[in-house]
Amino acid sequence: AELQQKKEVEDATGEPASAPTADETPAPPPAASGDEASTPPPPTDTASPPAAATAAEEAAVAPAGDATADAAADAAAAPAEGGGKSLLPQLPPKKVRKYTGNVGIEEDMLHEAIALMKEQKWDECFDKLEDIDPDGEIGQSLSYKNTRACCLWQGQQDLEGSVAIFEEILLTNPDLESVDKNRKTVLMQMKYRDFNAITELLREKKLNEAEEALRKFDLDEPITPHLRFNAANSLGIALVTIKKKLRNDGKTWYNVVPEAIQYFEIALEEKPDSIEALHNCALCLMQCRQFDASLEYFDKALAIKPQLVPALMGKATSLQRLECWNDCVALATQMIEFMGETDFRPWYIRGACHFALKKYESAVEDCEKAFAIGGVPESELFGMQQTLIKSLSKHSEAVLFTNGQADEALALCDRALSLQPGIDNPRMVEEKRHAVFNKGLALFAKGQMPESIAVMQAMVDQWPDLISAREGLGQLAILQEDWKTGIENLEVALAGNPHPSRANLLFDLGVAYFITGDLDTAKERFKRVLKKMDPDHDHSIKAIQCIEAIQRGAPQVEGPMFIPGEYNGDKEGYQYSTKGPKGEGYYKDFREQLRALGYSEDLIEILFKTGGVGNPPDMKQLWEAMSPPPDIYNTGGGAHAPGQLAYASPEELQLMYKFLKSPGPYPEEVDPTIREQYLEDEEFEEVLGMTKAAFNETPKWKQQKLKEDAGLF
């Protein structure tokens, strides 16, 4: 083959050509490059064809006149099956042939051809063989066929024709080991030729053509483990890059990634320490949401190369999806130790995990560090800004409500609201609302009431359906004694069946109605608190008693019921109040009469100190009532993280063959990569021709062929 290539180069260039070296043999195809993650570099060893077996081992014949040789030639010259006609493919003759029909002359020509073959003069050898009648006695001899097969192989590069002749020889002489060895060697050379052509298709990004060719590629013997590895690994790469294919119905698509996993497993059976196949298999398992299994393959790759960054990143992603936050923090810290500040990703991963662990200050520090390092691609900018904005908002709550540091909380909210372009992205509306709401609370805590109300009013104007903003604005308005605004916003916020945690808000709404003189509506709101939210709400119980007492009227006593004016010392029989229902002044003190009517001391105290319902909420009550809205955020560090996909165990689920065979779709609880395992034992043996135990002991490339034939791959 090398001499033939040399001759072709000389014919084309007019200059002598050097024989190809091992370095010129084709390398395995490059790993797929997808959005999920980059694959590690391929192994350094390359695929090269095997050396040719000695072609003349079975072609030599004894000198003419040797009786023993003649007898052997006669025995070997038995006609092949097919009526004595040669089954060999015939190439177009270079010139018009006229056979002599003389056995002795043709035998001499065969000897000359064999001598030329030994000198590797393939064209002259083949030309000599062309003068021998293939249907004659010499043409049907074993030596002629073997010599012709070797010429087709080494000289004419007609590998298929060469294999056909070797197989014809073996039909009548099955014990000729050297012929069988040559046949296998030519088959191997054909496989390397075909694989090199497939490699070129992959390099040219012709994935569909490459995938179709790889599916036809025979992984059965004869083949080297290395070639089987490269073929299976390449098909896995092609499939994971294609991702999905159209079903036979021409309408629906199906995911081919589970099939890619099986080919990577075939490759790993041949080469268990292939970092490329381990990493690609782990990525495919991640895509199929089998995160536990992906960790196993990532760990195997990292055991070989501990600082393989793509595998470390993939492992971190799987840990996040499994919500193993502490393990992921430890892994990110490990990456930071050897990568330093050269890559933003470990810092961001650790920040996202700290957010999930509610360590918001640490999350802010790590995310800010990631942005300071830079190099964030456009595709990841939104997710990173989202995580940082949420971390800033949550951290502002902690410093405000726990530490009372309003200035720091305000600064954190302003930082969150300054992150562009993320904060104004329509998908970031919930994060923006949260940051603005916390800013309003921080302004209130600083005593900047008008600014706080302005922030809340702006939120209501921009997002009328935002309940938290209406709650905050309603309560702030009540504190400012703007009863109309308070009632308007709290009614919207508390419409329907609000959560029991909002009992204090509904109580505040009742207070607003009471103060404006609408006692019936106030009483209805207090009753709603007890009926739908908290039957033991003490403030509402006392408020209802107070309203009922007022509606019954005060006992008859002498003197005016109310004397308006500022405080001018104590007056006998009267109690001074600045918050009574008629304003500031002296109210008739009829405590004894109320006690006689059965009023409790608490209710009497409320009536005389507050004019009806009680004090407006103090600061502590305000913070309790103005609790933030329910947590609307996920804990995946910037994106909703799908959980681990749990398939049913084949030991627990048995299905009929018709529900498992291609093209699907298959039951959701079935792992598509091992559909055959869900068959009942009897049907399994009927479909696949062996027991499950025997099948599981079979090499994966053989399992693949059996599953393909049964429509289970």
C-alpha positions, 0 to 999 in steps of 0.5 A: 500500500505504501509503495502504491501511494509512493508511485501515485505521488511520483506519477502526479509530481514527477518527483520521488515520494517518501513513504508515509510515516506513522505520524501521518495516519489519521487521528480520532475525530475531534470531540463535539463542541456544544453549548453544554460544555467543551470536551477535553482534548482527545487522547494522544494515541491515534488510529493507524491501520495494521501492517499487511500480512505476508501476501505470498505465504500461500501463493508459492508453487513448486517448480514445473515438473515436480510431481508432488507439486503437480498433484497439489496443484491438481487438488487445489484446482477444483472448480469453485461453486457456481458451475465452474465459473469464477466468482471473482469480480473482473476489472476492465482489461487493459488490453485485449487478452487472448488466452493460450489455453496451454496449461504448461504456459499458464503455469509458467506465467503464474510462476513469473507472476509470483516472482514479480509479487515477491519483488512487490512489482504489483502492476507487472504481476497483475498484468501477467495474471491477466493473461491466464484464463480465470476459468481454466485449470490454472485460473481455478487453482489456489495459487492463482486465486491467492496471488490475484487476491494479493494483487488486487489488495496491494496493487490495485487497491480493490479491497472488496475484490480481494476479500471476495477472492479470499472468501471464495478460497475459504469456502473450499479450504476453510483451514487455510489460516494464512488466507483467513489472516489476510482476509481479516487484514484486508477487512481491517484495512477497509474499516480504517479506510472507511473510518478515515473517510468518516473522520473527514466528514466530522472535520467538515461538520457534515454530522448527518452524513457522518452519523449515517456512515458510523451507524453502518460501521461494523464493530464486529471482528475483525477489528482492533479495540482501538478502532472500535473505541474510536468508532463508538466514541465518534458516533456518540459525539455525532449524536450528542451534537445532533441532539434530536432526529425526526421520527419515521412519521415525519412529524415528531422529533426524538432525543438521541442523547440516550443513544449517545450514552450507550455508544460512549459506554461501548467506547469505555468498555474498550478504553476505560481510561479515556478522559474524552469518553468519560467526560462526554458520557457525563455531559450526556447523563447531565442532559438526561437529568441523571446527575448522580450517574454523571458525577460517577463519570466526572469523578473517573475523569478527574481521578485521571486528571484532577485539574481537568477544568471542563470536568470540574465545571460539569461536576459543579453543575451536577452538584447544584442540580442535586442541591448538594450546596456544601459539596459544590462550595468545597469544589468551587473553592478547590478550583479557586485555589489553583485557578486564582483570579484567572477565571470568573466561573468558580467564583460565580459557582460558589456565590450561587451556592452561598445564595442557596445556603442563605449566606447572602453576604458571602454570595454578594462577595463572590458574585462581585468578585466574578464580575471584577475578574471579567470575561463574562460571556453575553450568554451568562450575563443575565443569570449572573446579574440575576443571582447578584441582584437577589443576593443584594436584596436578601442581604439588605433585608438581613442588615435592615431587620437583624442589625438595624443598619438602614444606611447599609441596606439602602446602599445594597438596594441601590447597588442592585438597582444599578446593575444594567442591563439586567435590572431592566430586563422584563425577565428580571421584574420580580427581582427589581420589585423586591429591591425597590420594596426593600429600598422603601423599607430602608427609607422608612427605617431612616425616618424618611417617610415622604421618600418611602411613601414615594417609592411605594407609590411609584411601585403601585403606579408601575405594577398595580398588581404588586401586592407587596407594594400595596401592602407597604403603601397602605400601612405607611399611609395609615401611619401618616393618617392618610386613611383613604389611601391606606384603605384603598391599597389594603383592600386590593392587597387583601382581596380574596382569601389572603394567607393567615400571615396577613392577619395583622394587615387585615386588622390594620384595615379594620382600624382605618375603617373604625377611625373614619367612623365606618364601624360596621365595615370595621367590625366585618374586617375584624370578624374576617380575621377571626373566621379566615385567618386567626381565630385567636387574634387577640387584637381583633377580639378586643376590637369587636368587643369595643365596637359592640360596646360603642354601638350599645351606647354609654350608660346614662350619667349626669353632665356632658359626655364630651368637653373639647379642648386642650388638657387643663388638669384633671377633671373629676368624672372625666378622662382626657384623651387626644385620640377619642372619636370626637377629637382632643378633649375630656370624655365622660369617665363612667368606668364604674358603670361599665364594670357594673355592665360586665365590661372587662378592664382591658376593654375599659382601658381601650375605650378611654385611652384610644377612643375605641380600638387601640394604639396604631402599630408601633415600630415592632408591629410595623416590621411584623406587618410589613414582612416581605412577600413570600420567597419567589426565588429559586435556589439554583443560582440564576436559573430554575434547576431541574431536579434529578430525573428518577426512573423506575427500577427494572426490578420494580417495573415490568412492561410488555415488549410492544411498549418498549420497542422503537420508535417510542415514545416510551413510558416516562418512568422507563430509562431509555438507555436500558429499555430491554431490562424492563422486559419480563424474563420470559419475553426477554429471552424470546426477544433477545435469544438469551437470558438477562444474566447472559446478556448482561455478561455480553460485551456492550458492542454485542449488546448494541447489535442485539438491541438494534435488531430487536428495536430496543437500542 
